[in-house]
Structure formats: structure tokens, C-alpha cells
Amino acid sequence: MPNTPVLHLANPRALLRHLFDAAVQRALPLHNTAAFLPQPPKGRTLVLGAGKAGGAMAQAVEALWPADAPLSGLVVTRYHHTPPRPEGLPQRIEVVEAAHPVPDAAGLAAAQRILQLTEGLTPDDLVLCLISGGGSSLLTLPCDGLTLEDKQRINRQLLDSGAPIGDMNTVRKHLSAIKGGRMAAACAPARVVTLTISDVPGDDVSTIASGPTVADASTCADALDILRRHGIDLPPAVRAQLESGALETPKPGDPRLARCETHLIATPQQSLDAAAEAARALGLRAYVLSDEIEGESREVGKVHAALARSTALGRSSFAKPCVILSGGETTVTVRPRTEGQARGRGGRAGEFCLGLAQALGGQPGVWALAADTDGIDGVEDNAGALVTPDTLARAGALGLNISDHLARNDAYGYFEPLGDLVVTGPTHTNVNDFRAVLVL
């Protein structure tokens, strides 16, 4: 095996960041769109979309679409996630911004406008839908009887409950006038081609952004069961609609979706493979655990710690020096606060790092980086955090207690004083969690 360059062995932080950057680069829309673009239709081409990668996806289409072919549309992305426009690239698709992860009035207005744009489409027209993670919150259009405030409350409660993304999106689909295949149904009889970047375990296209252009196999009864399990209330009129099935989504085989097709243009596995390739190019062994890891972030951190520690001690089937990679979508259950206690700051990646660092207990030779590939961990300004062999010692010298920060879901408050936050700014893509554990 080639020798690992001394520069990288001597700087594990830079090495880990290099692997994260390789994963993100693989998922950028401009690198992945051309192979999936259809030919311009006889009629007009309307571009509709939502997600954290929406602005970058729109620019990729503008750059690749024939200059003499009509193109127009509307895409909604997260605030501050519209990339700088390349010099000389004309804007043909409008991009607006809205809130994530809790929807706001801007997202509501965008969703209303998107549905209005579907009016009057013909069989000769093409609707090009650009869908990426985050679209569930950004493309918000409550069903009859549900207000934006209701949606915001339900969304917060689901986020705080630790519910898996599939459960969250089942509820979102059935409380929406645009998700769960309803946007595609509104486009009929036009041809609908959806290009999507996966941010969900298993790459289920009906789950990404709550599948606005994909038939939905889940039911109103499923949504009611999830809400009941998590103790989330609904207005009586909306609950009655769910119980009667009045809010059912378009199902597989629905004739309105007969001319719909969906293409995955970037996936978590592809990004993990790109990071593994970058590691091997540096002479490191690379092991990809899975792109579908779910569960409580802190508990997933403990499992990774056990694997890293056994590898460091020579008791694993993995041989050091190596990097252990994983992806997926973990969850954080927000712990109840005592009276007067400040709410912790942080997201899934930071909480993973807290659980990992605590379980490693200062294990020599182990470094780690966990970050969200969209560049934002939860609602903070960091993508994630770094763990080093001396994390606990440095934190202790500053009076920081990791158990206290875990109890308050306060990863940001723990890693920020250490200078160990990973800050990238918006990356303009989103293939969800990225985790790299380096064992030297």
C-alpha cells in the first residue's frame, strides 16, 4: 500500500475536511445534470422546484439548456442558499428564498405561485421539476382547514420528537395541497421529468422533499398513527378529514401521473464513494459503512466510537491507518429543559460528535468530522464539528462538561469555544449526513 503523505498524517483536520469537500463536490448539480436533461419539447418548458440545492439546480439547467429553446419557471430555496450567478449566464428561472426547517409565509407564497404556474399546461409541454432535500419545509401549502401557524407548530413538534424522516414526510404529505404527488397531478396532461438529489436513507424518491411529483403509497391512517404516537394535536376539522380519507394523496397507478418520470442525479452513496476514493488517493484505507444509517445521533456516535476504538487497538477487521465513512439521516430528540435553562444550540452532526467524543474518552489516534453536506447543521451557521484525541481534555480546561452539553442538546456551545466547529457556508447541494472517522 502506498505511504500516506506526511503532510496529511501530520494534519488530520485538513485531511478530514478534504474528504468532506470531495463528498460535496460529487453532489454539485452542475456536475450531474446534463446526462438526465430531456430534449426540448414541442411546446414550452416550465421549470418548477424546491430544496436547498434549488438555486444551484436552476443555474445548472440554465447553463445546459439550449439558448434558443424557451425556458421559464420558479424555484424556491432556503434563505442565503442561492449561489452567486456565473458571469454571462442569463437568468431564465426565477429563484426565491424561504425558511427551513420551519416553514414561513415566503414558502407559502412560493408554493401558491408554483401551483398557479401549472394552470393551462398541454400535452406538448414539459415540466422540469428540480427537487432536493429541504423541499418539504420550503414548499409549504397547507390543506384546507390548516393554517400556516398550524403547520409551523406541527413541524416543530415533529422535529423535536426525533421522528424518522419517513414518518415526518408521511404527515407532511397528507397535510399538504402540493406534496405527495399533488404537484405532478396538477401538471397533467404535460410531461413531467423530475431531477432529484437524494438526502434520504435508501434514496426513496417519494420521501425526498415529501415527493411532490411522486405517487405516495402511505395513507391518511398512517399519518394519523404517527401524529398519535408523538402526541401531536390537529384542528378537529383536519383530523376529521384524515379519518375520512378526504386528504388522501395520489397513489401508484393514478392516471394523472402516467407521464411522470424521476431521475436521481446525486446520491449519498456516490458522495461517500467519492470521499473514499479521495482517501485512497492519499494512501489511506477507506471503509464505507453505509449511506442509510439512522437513529439517535448521540447513539450513532457511540457505535462509531466503539468501532474506531477497536480499530485503533487492532481488534477490528478494519486495518489502520484508515478512514471509516458513513451517511444517512440521524435524529435528535430534544430533551426537556429545566426552568430558566437556555435551549441548547446544534444539530444532528454536532450531537453525533458529542456522543462520539464522550464514548471515545480521549482514545489516542482517532479524529473525526461530522457535517451536513448542505453546510448547515440544524439552524446554526456551522456544517458540523470535529473531534480530536484531546477534545475532552481541552474542553475540561475551559470548564466544559460534555454530559451537561449532551443533556441540553448543546453541541454548538461545546465545540465553538474549542475552535472545532466546521464552518463552510451553504454548499448548494444536499446529500445529508457525512461522517468520517480517521484512525491512525
C-alpha positions in Angstrom: 0.0 0.0 0.0 1.4 3.5 -0.8 2.7 5.5 2.0 0.3 8.2 3.3 1.8 11.6 2.6 3.4 13.0 5.7 1.6 16.3 5.2 -1.8 14.7 5.7 -0.8 12.4 8.5 0.5 15.4 10.3 -2.7 17.4 9.7 -5.7 15.1 10.3 -8.1 18.1 10.4 -7.1 19.1 6.9 -7.4 15.5 5.7 -10.9 15.1 7.1 -12.0 18.5 5.6 -10.6 17.3 2.2 -12.7 14.2 2.3 -15.8 16.2 3.2 -15.1 18.6 0.3 -14.7 15.6 -2.1 -18.2 14.3 -1.0 -19.8 17.7 -1.5 -18.1 18.2 -4.9 -19.5 14.9 -6.2 -23.1 16.1 -5.4 -23.0 19.6 -7.0 -25.8 19.9 -9.6 -23.7 21.3 -12.5 -21.6 18.0 -12.5 -24.7 15.8 -12.5 -27.5 17.3 -14.6 -26.5 17.1 -18.3 -27.0 13.3 -18.6 -30.6 13.5 -17.4 -31.9 16.5 -19.3 -34.7 15.7 -21.8 -34.8 17.2 -25.3 -36.8 20.5 -25.5 -40.5 19.7 -26.2 -42.8 20.8 -29.0 -44.5 23.2 -26.5 -43.0 25.2 -23.7 -40.7 24.1 -20.9 -41.7 25.1 -17.3 -39.1 24.6 -14.5 -40.5 24.2 -11.0 -38.6 23.2 -7.9 -37.8 23.3 -4.2 -35.0 22.4 -2.0 -31.7 23.5 -0.5 -30.0 22.8 -3.9 -32.7 24.6 -5.8 -30.8 27.7 -6.8 -27.8 25.7 -8.0 -30.0 23.2 -9.8 -31.8 26.0 -11.6 -28.4 27.6 -12.7 -27.3 24.2 -14.0 -30.4 23.9 -16.2 -29.9 27.5 -17.4 -26.3 26.7 -18.3 -27.1 23.4 -20.1 -30.5 24.2 -21.8 -30.3 25.3 -25.5 -30.1 29.0 -25.6 -32.7 29.2 -28.4 -35.2 26.9 -26.6 -37.9 28.6 -24.4 -37.3 28.2 -20.6 -39.1 29.7 -17.6 -40.2 28.8 -14.2 -39.9 29.3 -10.4 -37.8 27.5 -7.8 -37.7 28.1 -4.0 -34.6 27.5 -1.9 -33.5 28.2 1.6 -32.6 31.7 2.7 -29.0 32.5 1.7 -28.7 29.3 -0.4 -28.8 30.9 -3.8 -25.3 30.7 -5.3 -23.6 33.6 -7.0 -24.6 33.8 -10.6 -21.8 32.9 -13.0 -20.7 35.8 -15.2 -22.5 35.8 -18.5 -25.2 33.3 -17.5 -28.7 34.8 -18.3 -31.4 34.2 -15.7 -34.4 32.4 -17.2 -35.7 30.8 -14.0 -36.8 32.8 -11.0 -35.4 31.8 -7.7 -37.0 32.8 -4.4 -36.0 32.1 -0.9 -37.9 30.9 2.2 -37.4 29.4 5.6 -36.1 26.0 6.6 -36.7 23.8 8.7 -39.8 25.6 9.9 -41.9 27.0 7.0 -42.8 30.6 6.7 -45.0 32.9 4.6 -42.4 33.2 1.8 -42.5 29.4 1.3 -46.3 29.5 1.4 -46.4 32.3 -1.3 -43.9 30.4 -3.5 -45.9 27.2 -3.3 -49.1 29.0 -4.3 -47.3 30.6 -7.2 -45.9 27.2 -8.3 -49.4 25.7 -8.4 -50.7 28.7 -10.3 -48.0 28.2 -13.0 -49.2 24.7 -13.7 -52.5 26.0 -15.0 -53.2 25.7 -18.7 -50.4 23.1 -19.4 -50.9 20.9 -22.5 -49.6 17.5 -23.7 -47.0 19.3 -25.8 -45.5 21.0 -22.7 -42.6 19.8 -20.5 -42.4 20.4 -16.7 -38.9 20.0 -15.4 -39.0 19.6 -11.7 -35.9 20.2 -9.6 -36.2 18.6 -6.2 -33.7 18.3 -3.3 -33.7 17.9 0.4 -35.4 20.7 2.4 -38.2 20.9 -0.1 -40.8 19.8 2.5 -40.4 22.9 4.5 -39.8 25.3 1.6 -42.7 24.1 -0.4 -45.5 24.6 2.1 -49.1 24.8 1.2 -51.4 23.6 4.0 -54.6 21.6 3.2 -58.0 23.1 3.7 -58.6 23.9 7.4 -54.9 24.1 8.3 -53.2 27.4 8.8 -49.5 28.2 8.3 -49.2 28.6 12.1 -50.6 25.1 12.5 -48.1 23.8 10.0 -45.3 25.6 11.8 -46.3 24.1 15.2 -46.7 20.6 13.8 -43.3 20.8 12.1 -41.5 22.0 15.2 -43.1 19.2 17.3 -42.1 16.6 14.7 -38.5 18.0 14.6 -38.3 17.9 18.4 -39.8 14.4 18.7 -36.9 12.7 17.0 -39.3 11.1 14.5 -37.6 9.5 11.5 -37.7 11.5 8.2 -40.0 9.0 6.6 -42.6 9.4 9.4 -42.3 13.2 9.2 -42.8 13.2 5.5 -45.8 10.9 5.7 -47.5 13.5 7.9 -46.4 16.4 5.7 -47.8 14.8 2.5 -51.2 14.3 4.0 -51.5 17.8 5.4 -50.4 19.5 2.2 -52.1 20.6 -1.0 -48.9 20.2 -3.1 -46.8 17.3 -1.7 -47.2 13.6 -2.1 -47.6 13.7 -5.8 -50.1 16.5 -5.9 -47.8 18.9 -7.8 -47.4 16.4 -10.6 -51.1 15.7 -10.7 -51.6 19.5 -11.2 -49.2 19.4 -14.2 -51.2 16.8 -16.1 -51.5 16.4 -19.1 -48.0 17.8 -19.6 -44.9 15.5 -19.4 -43.2 15.8 -16.0 -39.5 15.0 -15.6 -38.1 15.3 -12.1 -34.4 15.6 -11.4 -33.7 15.0 -7.7 -30.8 15.0 -5.3 -31.3 12.4 -2.6 -31.0 13.3 1.0 -32.8 10.3 2.5 -31.7 6.8 3.5 -32.4 4.4 0.7 -32.9 7.1 -1.9 -36.7 6.7 -1.8 -37.9 9.4 -4.3 -41.3 9.5 -2.7 -39.6 10.7 0.6 -37.3 13.4 -0.8 -38.9 16.7 -0.1 -42.1 14.7 0.6 -42.3 13.6 -3.0 -44.3 16.4 -4.7 -44.1 14.7 -8.1 -44.1 11.1 -7.0 -47.1 8.8 -6.2 -47.5 8.1 -2.5 -48.1 4.7 -1.0 -48.7 5.9 2.5 -52.2 6.6 3.8 -54.2 9.0 5.9 -54.3 6.3 8.6 -50.5 6.1 8.6 -50.3 9.9 9.2 -52.9 9.7 12.0 -50.9 6.9 13.7 -47.7 8.9 13.6 -49.3 12.0 15.0 -50.9 9.9 17.7 -47.6 8.2 18.7 -45.9 11.6 19.1 -48.8 13.3 20.8 -49.3 16.0 18.2 -52.7 17.6 18.1 -54.6 18.6 14.9 -57.6 21.0 14.5 -60.7 18.9 14.7 -61.8 19.6 11.1 -58.4 18.4 9.8 -58.4 15.3 11.9 -61.9 14.5 10.6 -60.6 14.8 7.0 -57.7 12.4 7.8 -60.1 10.0 9.4 -62.5 10.0 6.4 -59.6 9.8 3.9 -60.5 13.1 2.3 -56.8 14.1 2.4 -55.6 11.0 0.6 -52.6 11.5 -1.8 -52.3 10.3 -5.4 -51.4 6.6 -5.4 -49.3 4.5 -7.7 -51.2 4.0 -10.9 -53.0 7.3 -10.7 -53.6 8.3 -14.4 -52.7 11.9 -13.7 -49.1 10.7 -13.1 -48.9 8.5 -16.2 -46.4 10.9 -17.9 -44.1 11.4 -14.9 -40.6 10.1 -14.6 -37.9 10.7 -11.9 -34.1 10.6 -12.1 -31.7 10.6 -9.2 -28.8 12.8 -10.3 -26.8 12.7 -7.0 -27.0 10.3 -4.0 -25.4 9.9 -0.6 -23.6 6.7 -1.7 -22.0 8.5 -4.6 -20.6 11.1 -2.3 -19.3 8.6 0.2 -17.6 6.7 -2.6 -16.0 10.0 -3.8 -14.7 10.6 -0.3 -13.4 7.0 -0.1 -11.6 7.5 -3.5 -10.0 10.7 -2.2 -8.8 8.9 0.9 -7.3 6.0 -1.1 -5.6 8.5 -3.4 -3.8 9.7 -0.2 -2.7 6.1 0.7 -5.4 5.5 3.3 -7.6 2.5 3.5 -11.3 3.6 3.3 -14.3 1.7 4.6 -17.8 2.8 3.8 -20.2 1.5 6.5 -23.5 2.6 4.9 -25.3 5.6 3.4 -28.5 4.6 5.3 -27.6 4.9 9.0 -30.5 6.3 11.1 -31.1 6.5 14.8 -30.4 8.9 17.6 -27.3 11.0 16.7 -25.6 10.5 20.1 -26.2 6.8 20.0 -24.9 6.5 16.4 -21.8 8.4 17.7 -21.3 5.8 20.4 -21.4 3.0 17.9 -18.8 4.7 15.7 -16.7 5.3 18.7 -16.7 1.6 19.6 -15.7 0.7 16.0 -12.9 3.3 16.0 -11.6 2.2 19.3 -11.4 -1.4 18.4 -9.7 -0.5 15.1 -7.2 1.7 17.0 -6.4 -1.2 19.3 -6.0 -3.7 16.5 -9.1 -5.7 17.4 -11.2 -4.9 14.3 -11.4 -6.3 10.8 -10.5 -2.8 9.7 -6.8 -2.1 9.5 -5.3 1.2 10.4 -4.4 3.7 9.1 -7.9 4.1 7.7 -10.9 6.2 7.5 -14.4 4.9 8.3 -17.2 6.7 6.4 -20.9 6.7 6.8 -24.0 8.7 5.8 -27.7 8.7 6.3 -30.0 10.8 8.4 -29.9 10.6 12.2 -32.3 12.3 14.5 -32.1 14.4 17.7 -34.7 14.1 20.4 -34.7 17.5 22.2 -34.5 16.9 25.9 -36.9 18.8 28.3 -35.3 21.9 29.8 -35.4 22.8 33.4 -36.9 26.2 34.3 -34.6 29.1 33.3 -32.3 26.8 31.4 -31.2 28.1 27.9 -32.1 26.0 25.0 -29.0 24.3 23.5 -27.8 25.0 20.0 -26.8 22.5 17.5 -27.9 19.8 15.0 -27.5 16.2 14.2 -23.8 16.3 13.2 -22.8 18.2 16.4 -24.8 15.8 18.6 -23.1 12.8 16.9 -19.7 14.4 17.7 -20.7 14.8 21.3 -21.7 11.2 21.6 -18.6 10.1 19.8 -16.2 12.2 21.9 -17.8 11.1 25.1 -17.6 7.4 24.2 -14.0 7.6 22.8 -12.9 9.0 26.1 -9.8 10.6 24.6 -8.7 7.5 22.6 -5.3 8.2 21.1 -5.0 8.2 17.3 -8.7 8.9 16.5 -10.0 12.0 14.8 -13.5 12.6 13.3 -15.5 15.0 11.3 -19.3 15.0 11.0 -21.1 17.6 9.0 -24.3 18.1 7.0 -23.5 18.3 3.3 -25.7 21.3 2.8 -23.3 23.3 5.0 -25.9 23.9 7.8 -26.2 21.7 10.9 -29.8 22.3 12.0 -30.4 26.0 12.1 -26.9 27.2 13.1 -24.1 28.7 10.9 -21.9 25.6 11.1 -21.9 22.5 9.0 -20.8 20.3 11.9 -17.9 19.7 14.2 -14.5 18.0 14.6 -13.4 15.5 17.3 -9.7 15.1 18.2 -7.9 12.8 20.7 -7.6 15.8 23.1 -11.2 17.1 22.7 -12.2 16.2 26.3 -9.0 17.5 27.8 -9.2 20.8 26.0 -12.9 21.2 26.9 -12.2 20.3 30.5 -9.6 23.0 30.7 -12.3 25.5 29.7 -14.7 24.2 32.2 -16.9 22.5 29.7 -18.7 19.3 30.8 -19.7 17.1 27.9 -22.5 15.4 29.8 -24.1 18.7 30.6 -23.9 19.7 26.9 -25.5 16.4 25.8 -28.3 16.9 28.4 -29.0 20.3 26.8 -28.5 19.3 23.2 -25.8 21.9 23.1 -23.2 20.8 20.6 -22.6 24.3 19.3 -21.9 25.6 22.8 -19.4 22.8 23.4 -17.4 22.8 20.1 -17.4 26.6 19.4 -15.1 27.6 22.3 -12.7 24.8 21.2 -12.5 26.2 17.7 -13.8 22.9 16.4 -16.9 23.9 14.5 -16.8 23.1 10.8 -18.0 26.2 9.0 -18.4 26.0 5.2 -21.4 28.2 4.5 -24.1 26.9 2.2 -22.7 24.3 -0.3 -25.7 24.5 -2.7 -26.3 20.8 -2.6 -27.6 18.3 0.0 -27.0 14.6 0.3 -27.4 14.7 4.1 -25.1 13.5 6.8 -21.4 12.9 6.2 -19.3 11.3 8.9 -15.6 10.4 8.6 -13.7 8.8 11.5 -9.9 8.7 11.0 -7.9 6.1 12.8 -4.1 6.4 12.6 
